[in-house]
């Protein structure tokens, strides 16, 4: 069993974030549980890379002195699996917002789908979604978007080392992506649809790896808290 000193000296906790939780909620829940378990007033707890509420999977959470390593962990390669839906787009590029446009898909072949992934391998310029937490003029982009205000989003260079369509099920494209820090899989879905002369949006996303840390070694927040209180 870990002690109060262990958590203060620093732990790296692998958490499997549930659907509809924010990364901030997961951190708060664990911080509260650690404080309650050891009856301590303060302990540093932070995560190494946000996951959207509609995404599940690996959150690397650091406590105590290990919070100094957060930037290092954030910079590591990430792996995701999930699903794109072909033929329609949403303003947020995922299911946070309603479908706003539909596109023809009859011209798209399976061979074309697999070949199009090659356009995205390597260093690419990517526009982050307007519904994102990136700051501009002191406000988050999603605040402008939700207020219906137009805002200029600058592209950024990201690197994709692997992009594979693992299964095609009608309009549902199941994928695996290995990429650099700062890559938006929602933007990849949007751009992939465009590259097929159609549209696409992200319907499901799971982070399976950050550097050497894997989701199969992670605990749900509930399981972590249960173990903490044993």
Backbone as JSON, one array per atom type, in Angstrom:
{
  "sequence": "XXXXXXXXXXXXXXXXXXXXXXXXXXXXXXXXXXXXXXXXXXXXXXXXXXXXXXXXXXXXXXXXXXXXXXXXXXXXXXXXXXXXXXXXXXXXXXXXXXXXXXXXXXXXXXXXXXXXXXXXXXXXXXXXXXXXXXXXXXXXXXXXXXXXXXXXXXXXXXXXXXXXXXXXXXXXXXXXXXXXXXXXXXXXXXXXXXXXXXXXXXXXXXXXXXXXXXXXXXXXXXXXXXXXXX",
  "N": [[0.84, -1.22, 0.0], [0.47, 2.24, -0.78], [1.83, 5.12, 0.83], [1.15, 8.27, 2.56], [3.48, 9.77, 2.3], [4.57, 8.6, 0.01], [2.83, 9.54, -2.0], [3.27, 12.27, -1.78], [6.01, 12.47, -2.33], [5.91, 11.7, -4.91], [4.0, 10.22, -7.44], [3.18, 8.36, -10.38], [0.2, 8.03, -11.86], [-1.84, 5.89, -13.66], [-4.71, 6.38, -15.32], [-7.87, 5.36, -16.51], [-9.86, 7.22, -18.26], [-13.3, 7.85, -17.9], [-16.14, 8.06, -20.2], [-17.6, 11.23, -20.93], [-16.5, 12.51, -18.74], [-14.52, 15.31, -17.74], [-11.0, 15.97, -18.1], [-10.09, 17.49, -16.02], [-12.02, 17.02, -14.06], [-11.38, 14.36, -13.42], [-8.81, 14.65, -12.31], [-9.44, 16.29, -10.08], [-11.12, 14.57, -8.64], [-9.38, 12.49, -7.92], [-7.48, 13.91, -6.46], [-9.02, 14.83, -4.31], [-9.72, 12.33, -3.18], [-7.22, 11.32, -2.37], [-6.48, 13.23, -0.49], [-8.54, 12.86, 1.41], [-8.09, 10.18, 2.16], [-5.66, 10.26, 3.53], [-5.99, 12.31, 5.25], [-5.02, 14.94, 4.65], [-4.3, 18.39, 3.93], [-3.33, 19.62, 1.62], [-2.18, 18.67, -1.6], [-0.2, 18.33, -4.47], [-1.58, 17.68, -7.63], [-1.75, 16.72, -10.98], [-2.48, 16.5, -14.57], [-1.03, 14.91, -17.49], [-1.7, 15.9, -20.21], [-4.62, 16.65, -21.83], [-7.81, 15.06, -22.28], [-10.64, 15.12, -24.35], [-14.05, 15.51, -23.14], [-15.73, 13.69, -24.53], [-14.03, 11.7, -25.22], [-12.37, 8.63, -24.27], [-10.09, 6.75, -22.15], [-6.48, 6.72, -21.7], [-5.2, 8.67, -19.12], [-2.46, 10.28, -17.85], [-1.64, 10.83, -14.66], [-0.06, 12.88, -12.31], [1.42, 13.07, -9.06], [2.43, 15.1, -6.22], [5.94, 15.56, -6.11], [6.35, 14.51, -8.62], [4.86, 15.99, -10.36], [6.48, 17.77, -11.58], [7.4, 16.49, -13.78], [5.46, 16.59, -15.69], [5.45, 18.12, -18.12], [7.37, 16.74, -19.6], [6.16, 14.2, -19.95], [3.89, 15.02, -21.36], [4.95, 15.73, -23.8], [5.43, 13.35, -25.1], [5.0, 10.69, -27.54], [1.75, 9.76, -28.77], [-0.94, 7.37, -28.82], [-3.93, 6.49, -30.47], [-7.22, 5.04, -30.8], [-10.3, 4.7, -32.64], [-13.33, 5.98, -34.19], [-14.32, 7.27, -37.32], [-17.01, 8.98, -38.92], [-18.21, 8.82, -42.12], [-19.34, 11.13, -44.65], [-20.67, 13.23, -43.41], [-20.46, 16.32, -41.54], [-19.61, 18.16, -38.52], [-19.76, 21.24, -36.62], [-17.93, 21.15, -34.48], [-16.32, 19.11, -35.2], [-16.72, 16.7, -34.02], [-18.97, 14.74, -31.93], [-19.92, 16.64, -30.21], [-21.33, 18.74, -31.19], [-24.22, 19.23, -33.37], [-24.86, 17.56, -36.55], [-24.04, 19.46, -39.37], [-23.71, 19.55, -42.09], [-24.13, 17.47, -44.98], [-22.64, 15.06, -47.19], [-21.91, 13.59, -50.46], [-21.11, 10.1, -50.76], [-20.9, 8.03, -52.46], [-18.93, 7.8, -54.41], [-16.68, 6.88, -53.17], [-14.21, 4.45, -52.63], [-13.09, 1.39, -50.98], [-10.37, 0.94, -51.37], [-9.5, 3.5, -52.01], [-9.98, 4.77, -49.57], [-8.1, 3.5, -47.87], [-5.73, 4.22, -49.21], [-5.74, 6.99, -48.98], [-4.97, 7.53, -46.39], [-2.23, 7.71, -46.47], [-1.58, 10.27, -47.24], [-1.47, 11.68, -44.92], [0.62, 10.9, -43.37], [3.62, 11.59, -41.62], [5.11, 14.9, -41.26], [2.65, 17.31, -40.94], [0.56, 20.15, -41.71], [-1.89, 21.37, -39.59], [-5.15, 22.51, -38.8], [-6.39, 23.45, -35.72], [-9.53, 22.51, -34.14], [-12.27, 24.89, -34.02], [-13.82, 24.58, -31.82], [-12.14, 24.21, -29.36], [-9.75, 24.1, -26.61], [-7.69, 25.84, -26.88], [-6.01, 28.93, -26.36], [-6.81, 32.28, -27.32], [-6.21, 35.67, -27.47], [-6.62, 35.73, -24.7], [-8.92, 34.27, -24.31], [-10.61, 31.09, -24.49], [-10.79, 29.14, -27.49], [-13.21, 27.74, -27.86], [-15.0, 29.32, -26.49], [-15.38, 31.59, -28.09], [-16.48, 30.25, -30.29], [-18.86, 29.11, -29.26], [-20.24, 31.39, -28.72], [-20.87, 32.17, -31.18], [-19.1, 33.72, -32.57], [-16.82, 34.65, -35.12], [-13.53, 33.46, -35.5], [-10.06, 33.68, -36.11], [-8.11, 30.9, -36.78], [-4.91, 29.68, -36.37], [-2.77, 27.53, -38.29], [-0.93, 24.61, -37.25], [2.12, 22.74, -37.01], [2.15, 19.25, -36.95], [2.99, 15.81, -36.23], [2.41, 12.72, -37.71], [2.95, 9.42, -37.24], [1.89, 6.91, -37.64], [-1.01, 5.83, -39.33], [-3.82, 4.17, -39.7], [-6.57, 2.57, -41.24], [-8.51, 0.39, -39.66], [-10.82, -1.08, -39.89], [-13.65, -1.16, -42.02], [-16.9, -0.26, -41.85], [-19.59, 0.11, -43.35], [-20.51, 3.44, -43.27], [-18.87, 3.88, -41.17], [-15.63, 4.29, -40.13], [-13.09, 2.6, -38.69], [-10.17, 3.32, -36.84], [-6.58, 3.56, -36.25], [-4.17, 5.61, -34.78], [-0.94, 6.98, -34.48], [0.77, 9.59, -33.03], [2.21, 12.95, -32.7], [2.54, 15.2, -29.88], [-0.07, 17.62, -29.48], [-1.58, 17.01, -31.71], [-4.74, 17.02, -33.21], [-7.23, 14.74, -33.25], [-9.82, 15.04, -34.04], [-9.61, 17.07, -35.95], [-8.12, 15.69, -37.81], [-10.01, 13.79, -38.63], [-11.88, 15.5, -39.9], [-10.28, 16.61, -41.95], [-9.6, 14.3, -43.32], [-12.03, 13.48, -44.37], [-12.44, 15.59, -46.18], [-10.28, 15.13, -47.91], [-11.2, 12.92, -49.21], [-13.0, 13.98, -50.91], [-15.45, 14.45, -49.66], [-17.13, 14.44, -46.56], [-16.37, 14.18, -43.04], [-16.66, 13.17, -39.6], [-15.59, 12.85, -36.17], [-16.57, 10.14, -34.22], [-16.0, 8.52, -32.12], [-13.45, 8.11, -29.67], [-10.46, 6.9, -28.27], [-7.75, 7.03, -26.1], [-4.9, 5.15, -26.17], [-2.24, 4.95, -25.54], [0.55, 6.7, -24.07], [3.68, 7.64, -24.7], [5.58, 5.27, -23.04], [3.56, 4.43, -21.45], [0.63, 2.52, -21.03], [-2.86, 2.0, -21.75], [-3.98, -0.4, -20.94], [-2.8, -0.91, -18.54], [-3.98, 0.8, -16.83], [-6.2, 2.18, -14.29], [-9.71, 2.58, -13.57], [-11.13, 5.67, -12.3], [-12.81, 5.05, -10.12], [-11.91, 2.5, -9.34], [-9.27, 3.07, -8.59], [-9.75, 4.72, -6.34], [-11.1, 2.96, -4.71], [-9.05, 1.07, -4.19], [-7.31, 2.74, -2.84], [-8.6, 3.18, -0.46], [-8.6, 0.78, 0.8]],
  "CA": [[0.0, 0.0, 0.0], [1.18, 3.52, -0.84], [1.63, 5.97, 2.01], [1.05, 9.72, 2.31], [4.8, 10.22, 1.82], [4.71, 8.14, -1.38], [2.1, 10.46, -2.89], [3.92, 13.59, -1.74], [7.29, 12.34, -3.03], [5.58, 11.67, -6.34], [3.54, 9.01, -8.08], [2.58, 8.48, -11.71], [-1.01, 7.22, -11.82], [-2.44, 5.67, -14.97], [-6.16, 6.37, -15.13], [-8.69, 5.16, -17.7], [-10.9, 8.25, -18.1], [-14.61, 7.45, -18.43], [-16.85, 8.93, -21.13], [-18.3, 12.41, -20.39], [-15.72, 13.18, -17.69], [-13.41, 16.15, -18.2], [-9.71, 15.59, -17.48], [-10.06, 18.28, -14.79], [-12.83, 16.28, -13.08], [-10.62, 13.17, -13.0], [-7.75, 15.13, -11.41], [-10.09, 16.74, -8.85], [-11.65, 13.4, -7.93], [-8.24, 11.77, -7.32], [-6.87, 14.78, -5.43], [-9.92, 14.78, -3.15], [-9.64, 11.0, -2.58], [-5.92, 11.2, -1.69], [-6.55, 14.1, 0.7], [-9.42, 12.2, 2.38], [-7.49, 8.92, 2.63], [-4.55, 10.52, 4.46], [-6.35, 13.47, 6.07], [-4.06, 16.03, 4.38], [-4.99, 19.57, 3.39], [-2.88, 20.0, 0.28], [-1.23, 17.85, -2.35], [-0.21, 18.69, -5.89], [-1.99, 16.62, -8.55], [-1.99, 17.29, -12.32], [-2.47, 15.49, -15.64], [-0.07, 15.16, -18.57], [-2.37, 15.86, -21.52], [-6.08, 16.63, -21.75], [-8.69, 14.28, -23.16], [-11.98, 15.71, -24.44], [-15.08, 14.75, -22.4], [-16.28, 12.61, -25.34], [-12.99, 10.67, -25.42], [-12.04, 7.8, -23.11], [-8.74, 6.2, -22.23], [-5.36, 6.96, -20.79], [-4.76, 9.94, -18.54], [-1.31, 10.14, -16.96], [-1.83, 11.8, -13.57], [1.13, 12.93, -11.46], [1.21, 13.65, -7.73], [3.61, 15.58, -5.48], [7.12, 16.02, -6.84], [6.31, 14.03, -10.0], [4.19, 16.98, -11.23], [7.55, 18.45, -12.34], [7.65, 15.71, -15.01], [4.27, 16.65, -16.56], [5.81, 18.6, -19.47], [8.08, 15.65, -20.28], [5.17, 13.2, -20.36], [3.01, 15.65, -22.37], [5.65, 15.79, -25.09], [5.66, 12.03, -25.67], [4.13, 10.18, -28.61], [0.44, 9.26, -28.29], [-1.64, 6.43, -29.72], [-5.39, 6.55, -30.34], [-8.11, 4.29, -31.68], [-11.61, 5.33, -32.64], [-14.18, 5.84, -35.37], [-14.79, 8.42, -38.1], [-18.23, 8.73, -39.7], [-18.1, 9.44, -43.44], [-20.54, 11.68, -45.3], [-21.27, 14.36, -42.69], [-19.55, 17.08, -40.68], [-20.19, 18.95, -37.43], [-18.89, 22.41, -36.35], [-16.86, 20.8, -33.52], [-15.62, 17.97, -35.82], [-17.07, 15.46, -33.3], [-20.39, 14.67, -31.57], [-20.3, 17.7, -29.25], [-22.33, 19.57, -31.88], [-25.07, 18.5, -34.32], [-24.44, 17.52, -37.95], [-24.43, 20.71, -40.06], [-23.65, 19.36, -43.54], [-23.94, 16.09, -45.45], [-21.87, 15.0, -48.44], [-22.0, 12.3, -51.14], [-20.06, 9.11, -50.44], [-21.0, 6.95, -53.46], [-17.71, 7.71, -55.23], [-15.53, 6.46, -52.34], [-13.95, 3.0, -52.59], [-12.25, 0.96, -49.84], [-8.97, 1.16, -51.75], [-9.26, 4.95, -51.89], [-9.93, 5.08, -48.13], [-6.8, 3.05, -47.34], [-4.65, 5.0, -49.85], [-5.79, 8.39, -48.53], [-4.25, 7.67, -45.1], [-0.81, 8.0, -46.75], [-1.41, 11.73, -47.35], [-1.39, 12.28, -43.59], [1.78, 10.37, -42.64], [4.75, 12.51, -41.58], [4.81, 16.22, -40.71], [1.56, 17.94, -41.67], [-0.03, 21.35, -41.11], [-3.24, 21.04, -39.15], [-5.89, 23.58, -38.12], [-7.15, 22.95, -34.57], [-10.96, 22.83, -34.23], [-12.65, 26.13, -33.32], [-14.29, 24.13, -30.51], [-11.0, 23.64, -28.63], [-9.39, 24.88, -25.42], [-6.55, 26.71, -27.2], [-6.33, 30.32, -26.01], [-6.52, 33.39, -28.25], [-6.6, 36.94, -26.83], [-7.04, 35.48, -23.33], [-10.14, 33.45, -24.24], [-10.53, 29.79, -25.15], [-11.45, 29.17, -28.8], [-14.6, 27.28, -27.81], [-15.85, 30.41, -25.99], [-15.76, 32.35, -29.29], [-17.34, 29.4, -31.14], [-20.18, 28.97, -28.65], [-20.91, 32.7, -28.8], [-21.16, 32.42, -32.59], [-18.14, 34.71, -33.1], [-15.77, 34.12, -36.01], [-12.18, 33.66, -34.96], [-9.05, 33.11, -37.01], [-7.31, 29.85, -36.14], [-3.66, 29.45, -37.11], [-2.4, 26.11, -38.42], [0.28, 24.22, -36.52], [2.7, 21.52, -37.58], [2.12, 18.06, -36.11], [3.58, 14.66, -36.94], [1.68, 11.45, -37.61], [3.87, 8.35, -37.65], [1.08, 5.78, -38.11], [-2.44, 6.11, -39.53], [-4.34, 2.95, -40.35], [-8.0, 2.26, -41.13], [-8.45, -1.02, -39.24], [-12.06, -1.75, -40.28], [-14.64, -0.3, -42.68], [-18.22, -0.82, -41.56], [-20.48, 1.11, -43.94], [-19.97, 4.8, -43.15], [-18.01, 3.93, -39.98], [-14.24, 3.92, -40.38], [-12.35, 2.4, -37.45], [-8.79, 3.7, -37.13], [-5.53, 3.64, -35.22], [-3.26, 6.72, -35.11], [0.18, 7.28, -33.57], [1.05, 10.97, -33.42], [2.94, 13.82, -31.78], [1.81, 16.14, -29.01], [-0.74, 18.72, -30.17], [-2.39, 16.56, -32.84], [-6.17, 16.91, -32.95], [-7.79, 13.65, -34.05], [-11.03, 15.6, -34.63], [-9.2, 17.77, -37.17], [-7.72, 14.64, -38.75], [-11.27, 13.25, -39.18], [-12.41, 16.52, -40.79], [-9.4, 16.72, -43.12], [-9.66, 13.03, -44.03], [-13.27, 13.56, -45.15], [-12.17, 16.52, -47.29], [-9.36, 14.47, -48.85], [-11.99, 11.94, -49.97], [-14.04, 14.78, -51.58], [-16.69, 14.23, -48.93], [-16.98, 15.01, -45.22], [-16.29, 13.17, -41.98], [-16.48, 13.68, -38.24], [-15.14, 11.86, -35.19], [-17.71, 9.68, -33.39], [-15.5, 7.79, -30.95], [-12.0, 8.26, -29.53], [-9.87, 6.31, -27.08], [-6.29, 7.11, -26.07], [-4.42, 3.83, -25.72], [-0.84, 4.98, -25.09], [1.35, 7.93, -24.03], [5.04, 7.13, -24.5], [5.62, 3.85, -22.63], [2.4, 4.14, -20.59], [-0.45, 1.92, -21.82], [-4.17, 2.04, -21.08], [-4.3, -1.7, -20.31], [-2.26, -0.9, -17.18], [-4.64, 1.9, -16.12], [-7.38, 1.89, -13.46], [-10.76, 3.6, -13.59], [-11.06, 6.48, -11.08], [-13.48, 4.32, -9.03], [-11.04, 1.4, -8.87], [-8.15, 3.69, -7.9], [-10.24, 5.19, -5.04], [-11.39, 1.73, -3.93], [-7.75, 0.54, -3.74], [-6.75, 3.73, -1.92], [-9.3, 3.11, 0.81], [-8.55, -0.59, 1.35]],
  "C": [[0.87, 1.26, 0.0], [0.84, 4.36, 0.4], [1.47, 7.44, 1.58], [2.36, 10.25, 1.73], [5.03, 9.82, 0.38], [4.05, 9.12, -2.34], [2.73, 11.84, -2.92], [5.27, 13.57, -2.48], [7.08, 12.2, -4.54], [5.21, 10.3, -6.85], [3.06, 9.34, -9.5], [1.42, 7.5, -11.73], [-1.58, 7.11, -13.22], [-3.93, 5.46, -14.78], [-6.86, 6.22, -16.48], [-9.9, 6.09, -17.56], [-12.24, 7.78, -18.7], [-15.18, 8.49, -19.41], [-17.58, 10.03, -20.35], [-17.64, 13.04, -19.17], [-14.76, 14.15, -18.37], [-12.14, 15.64, -17.51], [-9.57, 16.26, -16.12], [-10.85, 17.58, -13.68], [-12.06, 15.08, -12.53], [-9.53, 13.56, -12.0], [-8.34, 15.53, -10.06], [-10.55, 15.57, -7.98], [-10.51, 12.65, -7.21], [-7.6, 12.6, -6.22], [-7.71, 14.72, -4.15], [-9.78, 13.44, -2.42], [-8.34, 10.82, -1.8], [-5.92, 12.04, -0.4], [-7.4, 13.44, 1.8], [-8.76, 10.97, 3.01], [-6.42, 9.17, 3.69], [-4.79, 11.73, 5.35], [-5.32, 14.59, 5.92], [-4.79, 17.17, 3.69], [-4.61, 19.83, 1.94], [-1.97, 18.94, -0.31], [-1.34, 18.24, -3.82], [-0.62, 17.47, -6.71], [-2.28, 17.28, -9.9], [-1.94, 16.2, -13.37], [-1.52, 15.92, -16.76], [-0.76, 15.0, -19.92], [-3.86, 15.64, -21.41], [-6.7, 15.62, -22.71], [-10.04, 14.99, -23.18], [-12.97, 14.89, -23.63], [-15.63, 13.55, -23.19], [-15.25, 11.53, -25.7], [-12.81, 9.88, -24.12], [-10.55, 7.43, -23.19], [-7.73, 6.84, -21.31], [-5.15, 8.43, -20.43], [-3.58, 9.61, -17.65], [-1.44, 11.24, -15.91], [-0.64, 11.72, -12.61], [0.78, 13.58, -10.12], [2.54, 14.16, -7.17], [4.73, 16.04, -6.39], [7.13, 15.55, -8.29], [5.58, 15.0, -10.93], [5.22, 17.77, -12.04], [7.83, 17.75, -13.68], [6.51, 15.83, -16.03], [4.62, 17.08, -17.99], [6.52, 17.53, -20.28], [7.09, 14.62, -20.81], [4.26, 13.74, -21.47], [3.64, 15.61, -23.75], [5.82, 14.44, -25.77], [4.61, 11.65, -26.72], [2.85, 9.59, -28.03], [-0.18, 8.33, -29.33], [-3.13, 6.47, -29.41], [-6.05, 5.5, -31.23], [-9.46, 4.98, -31.64], [-12.32, 5.13, -33.95], [-14.47, 7.2, -35.98], [-16.11, 8.01, -38.75], [-18.11, 9.53, -41.0], [-19.42, 10.06, -43.87], [-21.19, 12.83, -44.57], [-20.23, 15.04, -41.8], [-20.34, 17.75, -39.55], [-19.26, 20.13, -37.17], [-17.72, 22.08, -35.42], [-15.97, 19.67, -34.03], [-15.85, 16.66, -35.07], [-18.55, 15.53, -32.91], [-20.82, 15.7, -30.53], [-21.38, 18.6, -29.85], [-23.07, 18.72, -32.92], [-24.47, 18.53, -35.73], [-24.95, 18.79, -38.65], [-24.4, 20.59, -41.57], [-23.52, 17.88, -43.85], [-23.33, 16.12, -46.84], [-22.07, 13.65, -49.12], [-20.84, 11.38, -50.77], [-19.98, 8.0, -51.49], [-19.73, 6.74, -54.27], [-16.53, 7.1, -54.47], [-15.41, 4.94, -52.33], [-13.09, 2.66, -51.37], [-10.78, 1.19, -50.13], [-8.59, 2.63, -51.57], [-9.13, 5.35, -50.41], [-8.56, 4.72, -47.56], [-5.65, 3.89, -47.92], [-4.58, 6.43, -49.33], [-5.07, 8.59, -47.2], [-2.81, 8.11, -45.33], [-0.54, 9.5, -46.84], [-1.13, 12.39, -46.0], [-0.2, 11.76, -42.77], [2.93, 11.37, -42.74], [4.34, 13.84, -40.96], [3.73, 16.87, -41.58], [1.14, 19.22, -40.96], [-1.49, 21.05, -40.8], [-3.87, 22.26, -38.48], [-6.64, 22.98, -36.94], [-8.63, 23.29, -34.74], [-11.26, 24.16, -33.53], [-13.24, 25.79, -31.95], [-13.13, 23.43, -29.79], [-10.6, 24.59, -27.51], [-8.17, 25.77, -25.64], [-6.96, 28.17, -26.91], [-5.94, 31.29, -27.12], [-7.06, 34.65, -27.59], [-7.19, 36.69, -25.43], [-8.32, 34.67, -23.17], [-9.9, 32.12, -24.93], [-11.29, 29.85, -26.48], [-12.91, 28.76, -28.71], [-15.54, 28.36, -27.25], [-16.31, 31.31, -27.15], [-16.78, 31.56, -30.1], [-18.75, 29.3, -30.58], [-20.97, 30.28, -28.67], [-21.24, 33.06, -30.25], [-20.23, 33.45, -33.22], [-17.12, 34.02, -33.99], [-14.41, 34.41, -35.39], [-11.18, 32.99, -35.89], [-8.2, 32.1, -36.24], [-6.07, 29.62, -37.0], [-3.36, 27.95, -37.17], [-1.14, 25.86, -37.58], [0.81, 22.92, -37.13], [2.66, 20.4, -36.54], [2.72, 16.91, -36.91], [2.78, 13.4, -36.65], [2.6, 10.35, -38.11], [3.14, 7.09, -38.11], [-0.37, 6.23, -38.24], [-3.0, 4.95, -40.34], [-5.85, 2.86, -40.15], [-8.07, 0.75, -40.86], [-9.7, -1.8, -39.64], [-12.99, -0.74, -40.94], [-16.0, -0.97, -42.51], [-19.27, 0.19, -42.04], [-19.84, 2.48, -43.91], [-19.01, 4.93, -41.97], [-16.6, 3.44, -40.34], [-13.52, 3.82, -39.04], [-10.86, 2.62, -37.74], [-7.87, 3.51, -35.93], [-4.56, 4.72, -35.69], [-2.18, 6.8, -34.05], [0.69, 8.65, -33.99], [1.81, 11.73, -32.33], [1.98, 14.58, -30.89], [1.14, 17.2, -29.88], [-1.57, 18.32, -31.37], [-3.86, 16.47, -32.4], [-6.75, 15.82, -33.86], [-9.1, 14.1, -34.68], [-10.71, 16.31, -35.95], [-8.77, 16.77, -38.24], [-8.96, 14.04, -39.42], [-11.83, 14.2, -40.23], [-11.61, 16.59, -42.1], [-9.43, 15.44, -43.97], [-10.91, 13.0, -44.91], [-13.1, 14.44, -46.38], [-11.31, 15.86, -48.37], [-10.07, 13.42, -49.7], [-13.1, 12.64, -50.78], [-15.42, 14.52, -50.99], [-16.56, 14.98, -47.61], [-16.86, 13.88, -44.23], [-16.22, 13.87, -40.63], [-16.13, 12.51, -37.32], [-16.34, 11.44, -34.33], [-17.25, 8.95, -32.13], [-13.99, 7.94, -30.89], [-11.54, 7.67, -28.2], [-8.36, 6.45, -27.16], [-5.75, 5.83, -25.44], [-2.98, 3.86, -25.2], [-0.33, 6.42, -25.06], [2.77, 7.47, -23.73], [5.02, 5.65, -24.2], [4.4, 3.46, -21.8], [1.23, 3.64, -21.45], [-1.75, 1.85, -21.02], [-4.52, 0.7, -20.42], [-3.74, -1.8, -18.88], [-2.93, 0.16, -16.3], [-5.84, 1.4, -15.3], [-8.45, 2.95, -13.72], [-10.61, 4.44, -12.32], [-11.67, 5.74, -9.88], [-12.59, 3.24, -8.44], [-9.84, 1.94, -8.1], [-8.57, 4.08, -6.48], [-10.54, 4.0, -4.11], [-10.1, 1.15, -3.36], [-7.12, 1.43, -2.68], [-7.32, 3.56, -0.52], [-9.31, 1.7, 1.43], [-7.87, -0.62, 2.72]]
}
